[in-house]
Amino acid sequence: ERGSSYLRVGDVLQIDYVEFERHGAGGASSMSSHYFDLIIRLRSEQEHQFRNIQRNEYHNLFDFIK
């Protein structure tokens, strides 16, 4: 299953921080360890949450964001 989400260009310029949150820590089911969440917080304190991203997308997404 694939999906797309977008941030406006003005929002991208106002990013305060980006946080990756790994699933599956602490004995959770092995299926959940295949996904992670991405949280983007803007300087206006608004947050955009992207959930259940497949773990194999992590490095590409990380390289794109940095």
Salt bridges, closest charged atoms under 4 A:
ASP11 OD1 - ARG8 NH2 3.06
ASP37 OD1 - HIS23 NE2 2.79
ASP37 OD2 - ARG51 NH1 2.74
GLU45 OE1 - ARG41 NH2 3.73
GLU47 OE2 - ARG41 NH1 3.38
ASP63 OD1 - LYS66 NZ 3.76
